[in-house]
């Protein structure tokens, strides 16, 4: 992953839209938002891990049998 991934035009637009929205947050709102965003990122990562385990047939419950 040495090369950065290119963003689509739609993704670039969404980033600019997001930037506009968060600029109006005060510090407390921004902190709360960042914590929730980080939690969602972790949940998404866990979902991908579980999906890959399932696809690769290495689910933890199959190892214990």
N, C-alpha and C positions, 0 to 999 in steps of 0.2 A: 504494500500500500504506500509506496513512495510517491506516487503521483496523486495530486488532489483530484477529487471527483468533481466533474463539472455539473453545475446546477442548470436545470431547465429554466426557460423563461418564466414559466408559471411558478417555480420554486423561488426564483429571484423576486418575483412580484410578492409572493407570500411573505418573504423575509422583510421586504420594505413595509408591507402592511403591518406586520407584527411589530416592527420597529416603531412605527407611528403610534400604535396602540400602547406600547409599554412606556413611551416617553411621558405619558400623562400620569403614570403611577407615582405615588409618594414612596418614600423609603420603606415603610412598613408593608405596603402593598407589594412592592417589588420583592422584598425578602420572602414574603408568604408565597408569592407567585413562583419564585425560583425554587423554593423547597418543594412545592407541588409538582413543578416541571421535572425536577430531579427524580422525584418518586415515580412519576410516569415513565421516565427514561429507564429506570431500574426494572419496573414492571414489564416494559416492552422487551428489554434484554432477556428477562427470565422467560417470557413467552417465546422468544426466538430460540432460546436454549432448549426448552421443552419440545418445541416443534422439531428442531434438528434431532434431538434424541429419538423422538418418535419416528422420524423419517429414516434415520440411520439404524433403527432397531436396537438402540442401546438404552432403552428406558430402564430406570432404576428398579422398578418392580419386576422386570423380567430377569434381572441379575440375581435376585434373592431366591428365585425358584429353583 
